């Protein structure tokens, strides 16, 4: 069978650190955008759990019943009973409060590192959300330029052996983002949830030599903001609760901005809320504040002396606290362009970000560089002949890149770093095209009539193993 052009409805799946996107090739935007976070509850073997491991039945409606038998034995099997891990994935996974639910993420440094929950989510997306029979659809998966052979092998097994898909292709996320912008040669700066990366793409191929990444993205911003909000500040004499709507029974809106709220919390839920779910819900509250309020001073940088003159924005938290936010809106995002002065290393960063080490192609948390420097280093690591073309085709994507003022500030900083060069920054104006650019690029590529010769079919995989996948998906 030839998987060609419009006759075949290929599926594109894009695993991201914050959300996972999926949909049909040839469409403008993904049909499914769902969290990459998943919930799990370890229950003793043999214990009945009628409402998805939620004995008090607070979560209404049918969720994905996960846990049809992946057994985890804890330590010494003689002394401890076996437990069965029940997974909850998708929008009704972590987004619904359950008694004793833990929260985790199967992505680490942009790579799928825990195959079991990832395969549960893929199964949920294909069967429950898209309602397709995967054995009739070839699947294109996206992967970062630094993906490992082990992670690629796990994803291949997931698609061919788990979902019985007839064909598969891995597209490099940087290359696909360049295609989405209509550029075969570009430098793709992706500022995402866990990290920012610069990937040079020349004639449709990502250059390993110039690929740079560092753990500077929304997650680090949120951890710094979390510390700021949970302590009294110069404009606020009390810490914020950051309680999410799941834990609030009734709130009492304050008549004046800046007053301490007195929401009535759901005591029945507080004692059964795990630290990991509480952390996830608090981070979600901060993420919403960050998306609504933050900006970047786009000309000469943030300055404490003039920060009182910056425009203010009124924002209300779920617990009823509302306030005009001024300098906080700008001070934390300044970290993207001046991490040495604005990244507070005394605040404990998320453990997952500490796994990135210092190499020729990555910076650790202790050695973060401004985004403009990341772009500069990436271009300078490439061949002299392609530098001019890359500088004139800088494509900025990723959810964090939607921070107001970021593109203008990047332009100013790059002009200061490379004064004699012609620099042109391209970034999609439609937010979802910037957020889901690698998915959009995959959708464009997989729907091309000439793409059919690149699919790795199930028969070829069974005959040649992983070698054919590595050979065809460069």
ChimeraX attribute file (.defattr): number of C-alpha atoms within 10 A of each C-alpha:
attribute: neighborCount
match mode: 1-to-1
recipient: residues
	/A:1	5
	/A:2	10
	/A:3	23
	/A:4	18
	/A:5	18
	/A:6	13
	/A:7	10
	/A:8	17
	/A:9	19
	/A:10	25
	/A:11	25
	/A:12	31
	/A:13	27
	/A:14	24
	/A:15	26
	/A:16	26
	/A:17	22
	/A:18	18
	/A:19	17
	/A:20	23
	/A:21	22
	/A:22	26
	/A:23	26
	/A:24	25
	/A:25	28
	/A:26	21
	/A:27	12
	/A:28	15
	/A:29	19
	/A:30	21
	/A:31	14
	/A:32	18
	/A:33	18
	/A:34	21
	/A:35	21
	/A:36	24
	/A:37	25
	/A:38	24
	/A:39	26
	/A:40	23
	/A:41	22
	/A:42	18
	/A:43	18
	/A:44	14
	/A:45	14
	/A:46	9
	/A:47	10
	/A:48	11
	/A:49	11
	/A:50	10
	/A:51	17
	/A:52	20
	/A:53	25
	/A:54	16
	/A:55	13
	/A:56	9
	/A:57	13
	/A:58	13
	/A:59	16
	/A:60	8
	/A:61	8
	/A:62	9
	/A:63	16
	/A:64	18
	/A:65	15
	/A:66	22
	/A:67	19
	/A:68	10
	/A:69	11
	/A:70	13
	/A:71	16
	/A:72	12
	/A:73	13
	/A:74	12
	/A:75	10
	/A:76	9
	/A:77	9
	/A:78	8
	/A:79	8
	/A:80	11
	/A:81	14
	/A:82	19
	/A:83	19
	/A:84	21
	/A:85	21
	/A:86	23
	/A:87	27
	/A:88	30
	/A:89	27
	/A:90	26
	/A:91	17
	/A:92	18
	/A:93	25
	/A:94	24
	/A:95	18
	/A:96	15
	/A:97	21
	/A:98	27
	/A:99	20
	/A:100	20
	/A:101	26
	/A:102	21
	/A:103	22
	/A:104	15
	/A:105	18
	/A:106	21
	/A:107	20
	/A:108	16
	/A:109	22
	/A:110	21
	/A:111	19
	/A:112	23
	/A:113	17
	/A:114	14
	/A:115	16
	/A:116	14
	/A:117	24
	/A:118	24
	/A:119	19
	/A:120	20
	/A:121	28
	/A:122	23
	/A:123	18
	/A:124	18
	/A:125	24
	/A:126	19
	/A:127	14
	/A:128	13
	/A:129	17
	/A:130	16
	/A:131	10
	/A:132	13
	/A:133	12
	/A:134	22
	/A:135	14
	/A:136	14
	/A:137	20
	/A:138	26
	/A:139	28
	/A:140	26
	/A:141	23
	/A:142	24
	/A:143	25
	/A:144	20
	/A:145	22
	/A:146	15
	/A:147	15
	/A:148	13
	/A:149	11
	/A:150	11
	/A:151	15
	/A:152	19
	/A:153	14
	/A:154	17
	/A:155	21
	/A:156	23
	/A:157	16
	/A:158	20
	/A:159	24
	/A:160	22
	/A:161	11
	/A:162	15
	/A:163	17
	/A:164	17
	/A:165	20
	/A:166	20
	/A:167	25
	/A:168	26
	/A:169	21
	/A:170	25
	/A:171	24
	/A:172	25
	/A:173	24
	/A:174	33
	/A:175	30
	/A:176	29
	/A:177	31
	/A:178	30
	/A:179	23
	/A:180	24
	/A:181	23
	/A:182	12
	/A:183	19
	/A:184	17
	/A:185	22
	/A:186	31
	/A:187	33
	/A:188	30
	/A:189	28
	/A:190	28
	/A:191	26
	/A:192	24
	/A:193	23
	/A:194	24
	/A:195	22
	/A:196	24
	/A:197	27
	/A:198	28
	/A:199	31
	/A:200	34
	/A:201	28
	/A:202	18
	/A:203	10
	/A:204	17
	/A:205	16
	/A:206	24
	/A:207	19
	/A:208	16
	/A:209	16
	/A:210	21
	/A:211	27
	/A:212	25
	/A:213	29
	/A:214	26
	/A:215	27
	/A:216	27
	/A:217	24
	/A:218	24
	/A:219	23
	/A:220	22
	/A:221	23
	/A:222	23
	/A:223	16
	/A:224	22
	/A:225	19
	/A:226	20
	/A:227	13
	/A:228	16
	/A:229	16
	/A:230	13
	/A:231	13
	/A:232	13
	/A:233	11
	/A:234	6
	/A:235	10
	/A:236	14
	/A:237	12
	/A:238	14
	/A:239	14
	/A:240	18
	/A:241	18
	/A:242	21
	/A:243	18
	/A:244	18
	/A:245	16
	/A:246	15
	/A:247	21
	/A:248	17
	/A:249	12
	/A:250	14
	/A:251	16
	/A:252	12
	/A:253	18
	/A:254	14
	/A:255	8
	/A:256	10
	/A:257	15
	/A:258	15
	/A:259	16
	/A:260	19
	/A:261	17
	/A:262	15
	/A:263	19
	/A:264	13
	/A:265	18
	/A:266	14
	/A:267	11
	/A:268	10
	/A:269	17
	/A:270	13
	/A:271	10
	/A:272	13
	/A:273	17
	/A:274	16
	/A:275	13
	/A:276	15
	/A:277	20
	/A:278	20
	/A:279	14
	/A:280	18
	/A:281	22
	/A:282	17
	/A:283	19
	/A:284	15
	/A:285	19
	/A:286	20
	/A:287	18
	/A:288	11
	/A:289	17
	/A:290	20
	/A:291	15
	/A:292	15
	/A:293	19
	/A:294	21
	/A:295	21
	/A:296	23
	/A:297	21
	/A:298	18
	/A:299	13
	/A:300	9
	/A:301	14
	/A:302	22
	/A:303	13
	/A:304	9
	/A:305	7
	/A:306	9
	/A:307	15
	/A:308	11
	/A:309	10
	/A:310	14
	/A:311	12
	/A:312	15
	/A:313	13
	/A:314	12
	/A:315	15
	/A:316	13
	/A:317	19
	/A:318	18
	/A:319	25
	/A:320	20
	/A:321	23
	/A:322	20
	/A:323	18
	/A:324	14
	/A:325	18
	/A:326	18
	/A:327	20
	/A:328	15
	/A:329	21
	/A:330	21
	/A:331	19
	/A:332	25
	/A:333	26
	/A:334	23
	/A:335	25
	/A:336	25
	/A:337	22
	/A:338	18
	/A:339	21
	/A:340	15
	/A:341	10
	/A:342	16
	/A:343	21
	/A:344	13
	/A:345	13
	/A:346	7
	/A:347	12
	/A:348	11
	/A:349	17
	/A:350	14
	/A:351	7
	/A:352	14
	/A:353	20
	/A:354	13
	/A:355	13
	/A:356	17
	/A:357	16
	/A:358	15
	/A:359	10
	/A:360	12
	/A:361	19
	/A:362	18
	/A:363	19
	/A:364	18
	/A:365	21
	/A:366	13
	/A:367	13
	/A:368	23
	/A:369	21
	/A:370	18
	/A:371	27
	/A:372	22
	/A:373	16
	/A:374	22
	/A:375	26
	/A:376	16
	/A:377	17
	/A:378	26
	/A:379	24
	/A:380	14
	/A:381	18
	/A:382	17
	/A:383	11
	/A:384	9
	/A:385	8
	/A:386	16
	/A:387	19
	/A:388	13
	/A:389	16
	/A:390	24
	/A:391	22
	/A:392	17
	/A:393	24
	/A:394	24
	/A:395	27
	/A:396	26
	/A:397	29
	/A:398	25
	/A:399	22
	/A:400	25
	/A:401	22
	/A:402	23
	/A:403	16
	/A:404	17
	/A:405	15
	/A:406	21
	/A:407	18
	/A:408	14
	/A:409	19
	/A:410	22
	/A:411	16
	/A:412	14
	/A:413	21
	/A:414	18
	/A:415	15
	/A:416	11
	/A:417	12
	/A:418	12
	/A:419	10
	/A:420	8
	/A:421	13
	/A:422	11
	/A:423	17
	/A:424	13
	/A:425	17
	/A:426	16
	/A:427	19
	/A:428	16
	/A:429	9
	/A:430	9
	/A:431	15
	/A:432	17
	/A:433	22
	/A:434	24
	/A:435	21
	/A:436	23
	/A:437	28
	/A:438	34
	/A:439	32
	/A:440	28
	/A:441	28
	/A:442	30
	/A:443	28
	/A:444	19
	/A:445	21
	/A:446	30
	/A:447	23
	/A:448	14
	/A:449	13
	/A:450	12
	/A:451	13
	/A:452	15
	/A:453	11
	/A:454	16
	/A:455	23
	/A:456	21
	/A:457	20
	/A:458	20
	/A:459	12
	/A:460	15
	/A:461	18
	/A:462	11
	/A:463	10
	/A:464	11
	/A:465	14
	/A:466	16
	/A:467	11
	/A:468	15
	/A:469	22
	/A:470	13
	/A:471	9
	/A:472	13
	/A:473	14
	/A:474	11
